[in-house]
Amino acid sequence: MYLCHSNYQKKFLGITVTNFLKYAKNKITGKPVKIFEFKDELKKYMDELNMNPKNMDRSLNVGFSGGEKKKNEILQMLVLNPKLAILDETDSGLDVDAIRTVSKGIEMFKNDENGVLIITHNNKILRSLKVDYVHVLVDGQIVTTGSQELATVIENEGYSKYKNLNK
């Protein structure tokens, strides 16, 4: 499982993005990582995510803007390829272009072998994704489930009619 949260990454100050991901991939696979192939893979993903390739040599999250941190989280997800990625408000504070880029990365990641759980309070990122289910949680309980249309209904009508469904 991969938990995507910017504050979690602050523990790795002074470690480059490349070294962090190389070490993590080695631990996950149990195999040595071939650095030149690995850097080519990183560059490919960074290009897809509109990331500056110089970020490979920067310390993890040091001086990164909010959008760069979010893209870096998606880069980690793509490189480490977990079975389940939990993205907690990954669209928070992103502009329209960054949301499209992050959504593209999520679409690149998801397949029949893995899953993505996106926790969000608005519909911005969901408009750019093909989601299987939308669940509404109230006080930690799922009170209704639907298709992507449910997110649109909530965006138009609000959450108020769902607040008392778990009582």
Order of alpha helices (4+ residues) and beta strands (2+ residues): beta-alpha-alpha-alpha-alpha-beta-alpha-beta-beta-beta-alpha
